[in-house]
Amino acid sequence: MEKFKGTPGPWRVDVNIGHQEIETINIIQINGGITPAKITRFSPYEIPREVRHANAQLIAAAPELLEALILVLDTWGEDYKDKNNPEGGGSPLWEKINSVIKKATEL
Protein backbone atom coordinates (compact mmCIF):
# COMPACT_ATOMS: atom_id res chain seq x y z
CA MET A 1 0.00 0.00 0.00
CA GLU A 2 1.26 3.47 -0.88
CA LYS A 3 2.24 5.84 1.89
CA PHE A 4 0.70 9.33 2.00
CA LYS A 5 3.17 11.76 0.43
CA GLY A 6 1.47 15.00 1.46
CA THR A 7 1.77 17.22 4.51
CA PRO A 8 1.34 15.10 7.66
CA GLY A 9 -1.60 15.88 9.93
CA PRO A 10 -3.16 16.84 12.12
CA TRP A 11 -4.44 19.96 10.40
CA ARG A 12 -6.66 22.79 11.65
CA VAL A 13 -8.83 25.48 10.09
CA ASP A 14 -7.80 29.15 10.35
CA VAL A 15 -10.17 31.83 8.99
CA ASN A 16 -8.93 35.29 8.01
CA ILE A 17 -10.87 38.30 6.73
CA GLY A 18 -8.55 40.40 4.61
CA HIS A 19 -8.58 43.35 2.25
CA GLN A 20 -12.05 44.21 0.89
CA GLU A 21 -13.61 41.72 3.33
CA ILE A 22 -12.33 38.75 1.31
CA GLU A 23 -12.44 35.67 3.50
CA THR A 24 -9.57 33.19 3.27
CA ILE A 25 -9.73 29.82 4.99
CA ASN A 26 -6.31 28.27 5.53
CA ILE A 27 -5.89 24.62 6.39
CA ILE A 28 -2.76 24.64 8.57
CA GLN A 29 -0.60 21.82 9.86
CA ILE A 30 -0.88 21.98 13.67
CA ASN A 31 2.72 21.04 14.48
CA GLY A 32 4.51 22.65 11.57
CA GLY A 33 2.64 25.71 10.37
CA ILE A 34 2.60 24.53 6.74
CA THR A 35 -0.55 25.48 4.79
CA PRO A 36 -1.44 22.48 2.61
CA ALA A 37 -4.76 23.99 1.43
CA LYS A 38 -6.47 27.35 1.10
CA ILE A 39 -10.08 28.29 0.30
CA THR A 40 -10.91 31.87 -0.65
CA ARG A 41 -14.19 33.65 -1.12
CA PHE A 42 -12.93 35.45 -4.19
CA SER A 43 -14.31 33.36 -7.02
CA PRO A 44 -16.40 33.89 -10.14
CA TYR A 45 -18.78 31.31 -8.66
CA GLU A 46 -19.74 32.32 -5.14
CA ILE A 47 -19.82 29.40 -2.74
CA PRO A 48 -21.92 30.04 0.39
CA ARG A 49 -19.90 30.68 3.57
CA GLU A 50 -21.25 27.64 5.41
CA VAL A 51 -20.32 25.39 2.46
CA ARG A 52 -16.76 26.82 2.37
CA HIS A 53 -16.40 26.21 6.12
CA ALA A 54 -17.81 22.66 5.87
CA ASN A 55 -15.37 21.93 3.03
CA ALA A 56 -12.50 23.29 5.12
CA GLN A 57 -13.44 21.10 8.10
CA LEU A 58 -13.50 18.00 5.90
CA ILE A 59 -10.15 18.88 4.33
CA ALA A 60 -8.64 19.48 7.77
CA ALA A 61 -9.85 16.05 8.95
CA ALA A 62 -8.46 14.25 5.87
CA PRO A 63 -5.10 13.08 7.31
CA GLU A 64 -6.80 11.56 10.37
CA LEU A 65 -9.54 9.96 8.25
CA LEU A 66 -6.89 8.41 6.00
CA GLU A 67 -4.95 7.16 9.03
CA ALA A 68 -8.14 5.57 10.43
CA LEU A 69 -8.95 3.81 7.14
CA ILE A 70 -5.41 2.44 6.87
CA LEU A 71 -5.69 1.17 10.46
CA VAL A 72 -8.98 -0.58 9.61
CA LEU A 73 -7.44 -2.44 6.67
CA ASP A 74 -4.29 -3.25 8.64
CA THR A 75 -6.45 -4.64 11.47
CA TRP A 76 -8.70 -6.68 9.17
CA GLY A 77 -5.88 -7.88 6.96
CA GLU A 78 -6.26 -9.89 3.80
CA ASP A 79 -8.24 -12.58 5.68
CA TYR A 80 -11.24 -10.26 6.01
CA LYS A 81 -11.13 -9.47 2.32
CA ASP A 82 -11.15 -13.11 1.31
CA LYS A 83 -13.59 -14.49 3.94
CA ASN A 84 -16.33 -11.97 3.25
CA ASN A 85 -16.59 -12.47 -0.49
CA PRO A 86 -16.35 -16.12 -1.54
CA GLU A 87 -16.62 -15.13 -5.22
CA GLY A 88 -13.22 -13.45 -5.09
CA GLY A 89 -12.21 -9.85 -4.62
CA GLY A 90 -12.99 -8.01 -1.44
CA SER A 91 -16.27 -7.32 0.24
CA PRO A 92 -17.89 -4.07 -0.94
CA LEU A 93 -16.76 -2.30 2.25
CA TRP A 94 -13.18 -3.61 1.94
CA GLU A 95 -13.07 -2.61 -1.73
CA LYS A 96 -14.42 0.90 -0.96
CA ILE A 97 -11.91 1.53 1.84
CA ASN A 98 -9.05 0.21 -0.30
CA SER A 99 -10.15 2.39 -3.23
CA VAL A 100 -10.30 5.54 -1.09
CA ILE A 101 -6.85 4.87 0.38
CA LYS A 102 -5.41 4.43 -3.12
CA LYS A 103 -7.11 7.63 -4.28
CA ALA A 104 -5.49 9.53 -1.42
CA THR A 105 -2.01 8.02 -1.70
CA GLU A 106 -1.28 7.26 -5.34
CA LEU A 107 -0.11 10.05 -7.63
N, C-alpha and C positions, 0 to 999 in steps of 0.2 A: 504494500500500500504506500502511495506517495505521502511524503511529509509536507505539511503546510509551509509554503515558502514566503508568506507575507509577514507583516508586522505581528509579532506575538501579542496576545492579549494579556490581561484584560484591557478593554477599552472603555472609555466613558464619553458622554455627550457634553459638549460645551457650546452654549449659544451666545453669540455676540450680535449686537445691533450696531452697525457702523454708519458710515457716511450715507446720507439721504435715506436713513431708516432701513437700509438693506440688511436683512437678517442673514447671518452665516452660521451654520451649524457645523462645528468641527467634531470629528470623531477622533479622540486623542488616546494614545496609549498611556495607561495609568502610570506605569513605572519607567517611562522613557521619554514622554513628551512628544513622541513622533505623531504626526497627523496622517493616518492612513486614508482618511476619507473626509470630504467636505461637501456640504449641501448648502446652496445659496438660494435666496429668494429671487434673485435677479435672473429671470428666464422669460423667453417669449411665451411660454406656456405656464401660467401661474398655477402652482400647486398649493392647495390650501395648507395653512400653517400646521394644523393638527396632523395632516398626512406627512408633511416634511418631518415633524417631530417623531411620528410613529416609525417612519423609515429609518431615521437616525438611531432610534432605540434598537431596532432590529439589527442594523449594521453593527452597532456597538456590542451586541450580544453574540455576534457571529463566531468569534474565536472560541468562546466557551461552549456554544452549541456544537461546533465542530469537534471539540475535545470530548464532549459527552457522547456524540455519535461514534467516534472512534473507540471510546471505552466500551460502548455497548457491543460493537462487533468483536473487539478483543475478548470480552467476557464470554460472549456466545461461542466464538470460534467457528471453525468450518463445520463442526458437528451439527450445530443448530441449522445451518444452511442446508445440509444434506438430509437431516432427519425430518424436516418440516415440509419437504417437497419431494415425494418419492419419484416424481416424473423427471427429476433432474433440475438443475438450476437452484436458485435459492427461493425461499418463501417470498411472497410479495413484499413483506416488511423488510426482510434481509436485503432484497434486491434494491428497494427504495433507499435504504440507509447507505448501502454501498455506492449507489449511483450519486447520491448527494455528496458523499465524501470525495469521490472522484471529481465531481464538478468543482469542488472547492480547492482541490489540491493539484490537479493536473493542468499544466499550461498548454 
